[in-house]
């Protein structure tokens, strides 16, 4: 199993899940950089999404994980950064396909949608899944040109 350098971040709605996920990542030997938040005080999620997305786009980290209440706002904000393919996944099938067919480089999760165990399963599948390339590379290239 490959280990990746992961950028992780959350807003106040995702803080508690992020704390549990960073413990999961650490326990499983993944190298990660935590971009906060570090408490449950209210923050604006686009700022966290931007910071993590920039780290991934600039190749300072291979992949990113963002957590908010639904996962949706983080994905929208992260996808504004060129080179980012952020996806919201709340099941392992979507996580696997987002890597295999879309070469997703940021995973977003909704803390109010998934529990800790499911989130850990989704993350594990997402991190261990590889991009298939081939006909999918053409499509990813098309997306990058937009």
N, C-alpha and C positions, 0 to 999 in steps of 0.2 A: 504494500500500500504506500502510495506517495504521500508525503507530508508537504503542505503548502504554507507559505507565509500569508497569513490572513489578516486583513484589516477588519475590525469589528466595531460597530457603534450602534447606539440606541438613543431614542428620546426617553422622556420620563415614563411614557406608557410601556416601553420595552425594557426599562432598567432592570427589573427583577429577573426577567427571562435572560437578559444578557449576562447577568452575573452567574446564573446557572450554566449557561452555554459556555462561558469562558472557563468555568471549572471543568466542564466536559472536555473542551478542547485541550486544556492543560493535562488532564488525566490521560488523554489519548495521544499525547506527544505532538500535537500540532503547535507550530510556532505562530503566534498571533500578536498583533498590536492593538490595544484597546484605546479607541478614540472617545470613550465616554458614552454617555454621561456616567457620573460616579455617584449620583444620588437621584432621588425621585422628584427633584424640583423641576417645575415646568420649563421646557426649552422649546425652541423652534426646530422641528425635525429637519427642514431643508439644510440647515447649517451642518448638521452631523452627516447627512447624506452626501453633501458636497465634499466634505473633508475625506470621507472614506472613498468616495468615487475618484477623487483626484489621486489618492494613493495608488489605487488600482490602475487608473488610466496612465499614470506616470511610471508604472511598473515597479513602484517601491514595494508593493505587495502583489502577489499573484491573483488573489481573489478577495472578495469582501462579503461580509455578512452585516445586514442592517435590520434592526428590530424596532418596530413601533407598535401601536395598538392593532392596526390591521395589516401592516406590511405594505399597503398600497401607496401611501404618501411617500415613503422612503424610495420605492421603486420609481415613481414619477420623477422625483427630484434627482435621483442618481442617474437616470437615463438622459438627463439634460447635458451630461458631460460626454464629450466625444470619446468614442472607444468603449463606452460602458454598455453592457447588455445585462441589465438588472431584471430579475424575475421574482415574482411573489409565488412561493410554493408552500402548500400546506399538506402535501402528500408526497410519498416517495416516488411515485410514477412521474409526476410533473418535475420533480427535482432531477431525476435521471434523464428525462427527455430534454430538459432545459440545457443540460450539459452536452448530451449526445448529438442533438440536432441544432442547437442554437449557440453553443459555446458560451453560455451565460457566465459572466465573471463576477456578478454580485447576486447574492441570494437575499431576498427580504422575507421576513417572517412577521406575522401578527401575533403579538403576545396575548391578545384577547381572543385569538382564534385557535391556537394550538397550545397544548400543554408541554411541559418540559420533555417528557419521554418522546412524544411525536416530533418535537422540534429537533431533538438529538438524532433521531432516526433520519429525518429529512436532511439534516446537515451532513451526516455520515455518508449517505447515498450521494448527495450532491458533490461532496469533496472527493469521493472515490470514483465518480463517473468521469469518463474521458469523452472528449469531442470526437465524433466519428469522421469528421472531414468529408471527403468525397463530394457527393452532390450537395451536401449541407454547407460546405465551404463557399460555394458559389452564392448561396443565399445569404450567408453571413457577410460576404463581401458586398452584396447588394445593399444590405442594411447599412454597412459602414459608409457607403457612398452618399446616403441620404443626408 
